[in-house]
Structures are given as C-alpha cells and as structure tokens.
Amino acid sequence: MSQIPDSKHMTATLGTRILGSVAVAAVLLMTLLGLVVSPEDLVQGHAVRMLYLHVPSIWIAYAAFVLTAASSVLFLIRSRSRADGGRHHDRLAGSAAEVGVLFAGITLVTGMLWGRVTWGTYWQWDARLTTTVLLFVTYLGYLALRRLPADPIVRGRRSAVMALISFVNVPIVHFSVDWWRTLHQKASLSVGRRPEITGEMYWTLLYSTLTVTVVASWLIVHRYRVIRLEELRDEEALNALIASRLREDDVGN
C-alpha cells in the first residue's frame, strides 16, 4: 500500500520559501509605493491608488486563464498517450484557474470601490463590468466541475473542455472597452499604445504588476502541491478500501 508523503516535503521546499519571502517583501514595498510615494491624481484624487491593485489583478487573471487553457490542451493531447494520463497538466490547469478566479474577484471588488468614488455607484451594467462578471462565473463553474466525483481522467477531460469554452471570454473582456462604448476607461497599460499615466504612477503600476505576478506564482505552486496531496489522499483511501474488501473476502472464504 502506498503512503502519503510528508506534506512538509510537498509544500515547504527551499525554493517556495524563497519565493514566498520575496513575495512578502515585494508586497510591503508595493504598499509603500502605492500609498506614500506615488502622488494622488489631479482628477481621481486618492482613488487612483486602487489602480495599483486593480490593473495587475486583471492581468494576472488573464495570464492564469491562459495557463489553464494551455495546460488543458496539453492534457487533452497527452491523456490518451501517456501512462499517467498527463495529469500534471490537469493539476496545473486547476491550480492556475483557482488563482485566476481569486484575482478576478479582487478585480471586481476594487473596481466596484473605484466606481463608487468616481461614478457615484458601485455597479453599472457596463460592457467591461458585465463581461468580467461572466468570466468570473464561468471559471467558478469550471472549478465546481473539477470537484464532481468521477474517474480522474474523465473528469480532467470534461474540465479541460470547460476551460477552453470559458477562455473564449478572456479576449472579449480585454477588448470590450475598444469594441463598445463603455464607462470604463481605456487600458492604462497596453502593448502598442501610449501609457495613460506617467511618472511615479507609471513606475509604481509596473512594479505592482511584477509584485502581483510573484505572489500569483507562489500561490499556483502551493495550490498545485495541495491538489497533488488531495490526489494521494484519495488514492490511499481507495487502496485502504480495496484492502478491506479483500480481507473480508478472505474471511468469508
């Protein structure tokens, strides 16, 4: 019968300790830059400081969902040819999706707070806001699907298909401010477009994006290992059940 490895060896490696320490230090500096060093905006005032969490959060959500989609494609390809079913890719897809949903939720909350200050209301059925909510809900559905009891390979394939369907909404969310007239402002940072902010605000936003990336990477690593531990726990429980049934059969015979 297999044994579950010590969780310490699964979750607390030197690399993750270093990454976690860097993440904590980076967040502290990000807080200092965002709340103290960066000046208030001439129009938005101190509300602009929410930008340093709001913008990086949605970018990390995008990146996490891209990773989920790519891992899902690899799982679908390799689940039919590899002995282990390519379950590494399934775990990576699940852990990335969890982190993506977390940061999509942060995006919605910070956006609502910003909207209350600048628009006078927490919510408008604006194209960007509505599509972001749909993105959040569809990936919640993906995570719920991953929790349904089924054979791991079958469940992984179903989840992979759901991940690819959900990903269709990512470019819609991103380009919604360009495709439709919306209350939401254009992207503060965008490839090929002049930045909407400059000076300390610009550099603080860039640093905040890097910081949130480090934090998200650390979370994905830990979520991957937790998913693996859950699989080992389930395998151990199944092995114990099979052994118990075999003992009962031996006694009956």
N, C-alpha and C positions, 0 to 999 in steps of 0.2 A: 504494500500500500504506500502511495506517495505521501510525503509530508509537506506541509506548507512551510516555505522558507520563513525565517525570522523576518518580520516586517521591517526591522531596522535596516537589514541589508537590502531591502527592496526600496526603501524610501529615503534613507539618510546617507547617501554617498557623499564623498568629499566634493564632487562636482556640484551636486544640488545645494550643499551647504554654502559653497562659494557663490553660486548663482543667487541663492536667497539673500545672502549678506549684501551682495551688490544691489539687488532689487530694493532692499530696505534703505540702504544709503542713498540710492538714486531717488526714491520717493521723498525722503527728507529734503534733499536738495531741490527737488521739483516743487515741493511745498513752499520752500523759502523763496524760490524764484517767482512762483506764481502769485504769492500773497504779499511779498515785500518788495522784491527787486523790480518786477515788471510794473510799469505805471498803469493808472486807470485810463480807460478810453475816453476821448472827448465827448462821444455821443452816448455810449453804453455805461460809462462810469465803471464801478467795480464789478458789474455783472460780466464784464469781459473776462474776468478771471476763471469763470466756469468753462471758457473756451479751452483752457489747458488740460481739462479732463474730458470734455465733451468730444472734441475733434479726435484726439488719439484713441478714444474708446471705440468710435465707429470704424476707424481704420483698422484697429486690431480685430474687431468683429469681422470685418471683410476678410482680413488675412486668415483668421481662424476658419471661416467658412470655405475659403479657397483650399486650405489644407484638408478640411473634411471632404470636400468634393474630390480632390486629387487622390486621397487615400482610399476613398470609396471606389473610384475607378480601378485602382490597383488591386483592391480586394476582390472586385468582381472578376478581374482577369486571372488572378492567381489562386482564387478559391477553388478553381476547377483543375489546377495542375500541381499544386504543392501539397505535400503530406499534411502540413499543419493548417491548410486552408487559407494561408496568408492572413492569419488572424492578427498579426502585428499591425497590419494596415487598418483593420477594423477597430482595434483599440485606439490607434492614433486618431482615426476619424471621430470616434466617440469623445475622446478627451478634448480634442480641438473644438468640437461642437459645444461642449459644456462651457468652455472658456469663452467661445464666441457669444453664446447666449448671455453669459454674465455681463460682458462688455456691451452688448446690445441693450441690455436692461439699464446699465449705467448711462448709456447714450440717451435713452428715453427719459430717465429721471432728470438728468442735468439739463436736457433740452426743455423739459417742462418748467423747471425752475427758471431757466433763462427766458422762456416765453412769458412767464408771469411778470418778470421785470420789464421786458422790452415791448411785449404785445398787450400786456394787461390781463392775460388769461393763461391758464396752464395748458390749454389744448385748443387746437384748431384742426379741422379736417383738411389740412394742407396735404399736398401730394407727397412731400418728403416724410411728414409725420405718419401719414396713413400707410405708406409702403414700408416704413421702418417697423411699425407695429405688426404688419403682416409677416415681415421677415422674422421677427421675434417669435410670433406664434407658430409659424411653420417649423422652426427649429425646436421649439418646445415639443411639438408633435413628433419630430424626429427622435428626440431624447425619450419620449414616452414609448415610442415603438421599440426602442432598444431595450426597454425594461419588460416587454411582454415575454412570457415563458415560451421558449421554442428551442429547437436544436440550434447551437451557436452559429453554424454555417448558414442555415436557413434564415435565422434572424438577422445575421450580418448582411446577407444579400438583400433582404427586404429593406433594411435600414439604409443600405448603400443607394438603392433606387430612390428612396425618400430623400436622401441627402442631395442627390443630383436634381430632383424636382425642386427642392427648396432653394437650391443655389440660383435658379433662374431669376429669383427676385433680387439678388445682390446687385447686378448692374442696373436694374430698374430703380432701386433705392438711390444708388450713387448718381445716376444721370437725371433723376426726377426734377432737380432744380433747373436743368438745362432744357428738358423736353416740355415742361409745363410751366405756366405762370404760378409761382408759389410765394407765400410769405417768407419762407426760409431763404436766407441769404445764399449766395453762391459759395462754393467751396473756398475755405480760407487758404488751403494749400492744394495745388493741383498741378500735375505734370503738364508742362507746356503752357501754363497760364501764369501771369504775373501775380505774386502773392498779394492778398488783400490787406496784409498787415506788414509792418516793418519794424526795425529797431529791436528793442528788448522784447517786445511782444513776439516778434518773428522767431528769435532765437530761443525764447522760453517755450514756444509751441513746438519747435523742432526737438528740443531737449525732452519735453514732456512726452512726445511721441516715442522717442527712444526709450524712455523710462518705462512707459506702459508696455512696450514690446518686451522688455526684460522681465517685467512682472508676469505677463501673459505666458512667456516661455517657461518660466518657473512653475506656473500653475499647470500647464499642459504636461510637463514632465511628471509632476506628482499625480495628476489625475490618471495618466497612463498607468502608473505603477499601482494605483488603487484599483483600477479596473482589472489589472493582472492578478492582484491579490484576491479580488472577488471571484475571478475565474478559478483560481487554485482552491479557494474555499468550497466552491460548488463542486469541483472535481473530487475533493476529499470527501464531501458529504455523499456524493454518488458512490464512490468506492466503498465507503462505510456501509451504505445501504445494500450494495451488492454482496459484500462480505457477510452481512447479517442474514440475508436471504439464503446464501449458500450454507451457512451454519444451520439454519432452520431445516433446509432440505436434508442435510446430513443426519440431523437428529431424527427427522421423520423416517429416514430410510433405515 
